[in-house]
Amino acid sequence: MNTSPAPMGRRRVCVVGAGYVGLTAAACFAHIGHDVACVESDPWRLDELRQGRIPIHEPGLDALVAQGAADGRLRFYAEVGPALLGAEVAFLCVGTPPQPSGEPNLGPLAVAARQVAAAAPRDVVVVVKSTVPPGSCEALELICAEAAPAGVTVRVASSPEFLRESRAVWDFLHPDRVVVGSDDPGVADLIGGLYPEGCAVVRCDRRGAELVKYAANTFLAVKISFANEVARLCGALGTDATAVLEGVGLDRRIGTAFLRPGPGYGGSCLPKDVAGFRAAGEALGAPTWLADAAERSNHQARRAVVATLRAAVGSLAGKQVAVLGFAFKAGTDDTRDSPGLDIAAQLVEAGASVRIHDPLAAPLSHPGLWAAGVGDAVLGADAVVVTTDAAEYRSIRPDWLAATMHGRTAVDAAGAFDVPAFSAEGITVYGVGRGAPTDFPAVVWSPLRWAHPVSEGVPG
């Protein structure tokens, strides 16, 4: 494996799939200067894109799509064939959702690869941007070889995405690194040259590139789960986890990123990739103890929020609770594997009446009642639970909340509230790792043998 800067060169690029990853990649490649043909099979989504409407919430993406379309560098197609004309590279950005076993569903990816190979008018490089288990690119290359017309060679490489929702455009244009997996130096040069000039390109074989994505997200999941483990210990001790984790994270060997307590991780990447990492380990007979523990800890983080509220207000049956934050994090409308969704479901199961609000996420089928605004959600509430640090929640005035809700309890799992300010208005705020509504033991270790002389053999 080696690391080198990426050269530049204008190319004709085909992108298959216009979801979070595909649409971001297509718009950013066009912004860099490439000619991009983006394939979207869903008729409604395709029509929206052709009309200049972005069907997902991603800051800055609408402007790039509009710019690319206006400049003629970004076009949308319903079929792969026309999009491949003149293209040297086709990126597969097809979803690989987890199955009950944790293994990703690679069926749609295989279909897309076969369609690209069958429609290829010339030799083409197929680049898998989707998250897949190690070894998938080799299998896809066999599928492509079988489907390709006579005389057409299809080479398959890996270049996994590392995009954060709500920061995807920035991450694509200013990447920490670009990973390219191919045994062919020429293919690696071609792929690396598509990305922003000057970015670091990590080159390795295909299995290594596929594993990088799983390993990176699993490490982040472990780090988040570790922060919540520390927070639970701090809560039991009655000390502040924020200061403890700051003291840990300022060690440059560790770093502060993702070392923050909260209601656990969610979204489309970390849960899926941890499950895929674990499934790969199981298939290979290689135990993944840390990943297993991270997943268990993540579920515990969500249950702990509900347990904190129950300890503060007693039985949840009949209580009216406002849950603020239903997307998996602030700045996105994505509710996949959302901690807020899970917490709200647990509250409903415990007998609470739940009102839900999110600044961006659209209503979906849930036993809780969707509220049009924060005021509707908290009106008359016995308690408030905050699961994301959205700007709208950080700007809530303590006096307004005290006058609007019925109770005086808030569980701020996202760290959105200024605790002293809310306390001054009579609202008790319980956070993650800031103490729990319980009585703390007078001593930590019982008995503290080291604090007293041994009764036998002590000099008189």
Secondary structure, DSSP 8 states (H G I E B T S, - for coil): -EEEE------EEEEE--SHHHHHHHHHHHHHT-EEEEE---HHHHHHHHTT--SS--TTHHHHHHHHHHHTSEEEESSHHHHHTT-SEEEE-----B-TTS-B--HHHHHHHHHHHHH-SS-EEEEE-S---TTHHHHHHHHHHHHS-TT--EEEEE------TTSHHHHHHS-S-EEEE-S-HHHHHHHHTTS-TT-EEEEE-HHHHHHHHHHHHHHHHHHHHHHHHHHHHHHHHT--HHHHHHHHHTSTTT-STT---SS---SSSHHHHHHHHHHHHHHHT---HHHHHHHHHHHHHHHHHHHHHHHHHS--TT-EEEEE--SSSTT----TT-HHHHHHHHHHHTT-EEEEE-SS----S-SSEE-SSHHHHHTT-SEEEE-S--HHHHT--HHHHHHH-SS-EEEETT--S-HHHHHHTT-EEEETTS--SS---S-SSSS-GGGS--SSS---
